[in-house]
């Protein structure tokens, strides 16, 4: 008896499936068949994408704080 192993999908593959579902150009069943996943899995990934999409844009904006230890002028001053 042969055992079939589970398919392991990367985050990029899951995102691609979820985005296709969000676009709504195809039915969930068509998307599932195209990507070789179960329709329930497509719905789960779509829901996860919709729930977490806002967190992509929550990062702080503006310049990153500079580290005084990595100031090039200060570092070259020590060499001379």
N, C-alpha and C positions, 0 to 999 in steps of 0.2 A: 504494500500500500504506500503510495507516495503522498507526502505531506506538502501542501502548498504553503509557501511562506507569505506573510503579509507584505503588501507593498508599502514602502516607506516614501513619503512625499516630502520634499524640501519646502521651506517656507515660501520660496519663490513660486513653486508649483501650486501650492495652496492658494496663494494670492491671485495667481492667474485664473484659477477656477472660480474663486470668489468674485473677482472683478467681472468675469463673464456672466455670472449669475446676477450681479448688481445691475449690469447694463441692460439686461432684460431682452436682448435681441433674439435669444433662443430660449426654449423651455428648459426647465431643470433637467428633465429626462434627456434632452438632446445634449446638454452640457456634460451630464454624467457619462453618457455613452461616448462622447468625443474624447474625454480625458480618462476614461476607464475607472471611474469611481462610482460608488453607490449614490443615488439621488439624495438620500438622507445626509450623507457626508457633505454634499454640495451645499445643502441648506445650513448645516452646522458651520461650515467655513464662511458662508455668506453672513450669517448672524454674527459670528465672531468679528468679521471685518467691519460690519456696521457698528458693533458695540465699541470697538477699539479705534475706529478711524479718527476720532477727535484727539486722541492722545498723541498722534503724529505731529500735531501742530501746537502742542502745549509748551515746547521748549522756550527758554528765555531767548530774547532777541538782543542784538547789540554786539559790541566787540567783546571778545573774551578777555578776561583779566590777564595782564602780562605778569610773568614771573620775574622778579628782580634778579634772581640768581642766573637767569639765562640772558641777561642784557649783554649784547655783543661788545659794546664799548667797555664795560666793566671787565669782561673776560679778557679782552685784548690788553687792557691796562695791566693786568697781573703778569702777562707774558713778558712785557717789555721791561 
